[in-house]
């Protein structure tokens, strides 16, 4: 009977002592007190044990043993560190402040449609040679002579001027 009582006591009382405490809190925007969704909440020394705030700005983390520092970070906001003690059971309300930064200069580079098309063709993985109208302007000759000047193209004519031509590209 004593053994059965001991086992019952062990299985019902031990889990009560083995339960872990949690840190609960909410992260808000300092400017308008709105909850922030997706804020990273992690321990300073153990970043693997972390979480993100939910759609209501709430978070829940397992408490550290003696004390720890929580880091709250979110894009566009200043990082904030909060010291947490193991015996502190209060609900944490964290307010993150927006990070403002100024740009000294903004450079906008525009291209015409023709320039953009030429750039896209040049960035193509296949070797491409672009012949513009300015390159062949005021030159006597036919298309075969213009093509023959390009790398990787061979023109073979079977007869004289105006005869049939055979064009080989890269061999």
C-alpha positions, 0 to 999 in steps of 0.5 A: 500500500505504501508503494502504491501511495508513493507511485501515485504521489510521484506521478501526480505531484512531480509533474506540477514541479516539473512544469516550466514557466513562460515569459508572456508579453505584447509588442506595440508600436510606440507611436500609435500603440498598435500591435506589431506582427512578426517581431523577432523575440530571442535570447541574447545568448541563445538565439535558437530559442526564440519566437515571433509575435502573433497577429495580436503582437503577443509572444510566449517564451520559456523562462531562463533559469537565473536571468537573461536578456531578450532582444526584440527586433523588427524591420524599420524599428530600433532593436530593444533589449529587456532584462528578464529575471527568473522570478519575474512573472509579470506580463511584459509590454514592449514598445518599439520605436521606429528607426528613421534614416535620411538618404543623402542622395538618390540617383535615378537612371533611365533608359529609352526603350531601344537602350533597354532592348539593346541591354537585354540582348547583350545580357542574353547568354547567347553571343549577340552582335548588334548592328545599328543603322548608324554603323552601316550608314553611307557604306556601299555594298550589300548585306553580305558584306556587312554580315561578313564583318561580324565575328563568327559569320562566314559568307560564301558566294558561288558566283559574282555580285548578286549571286546566291550566298551561303551564310554559316554562323559559328561554323 
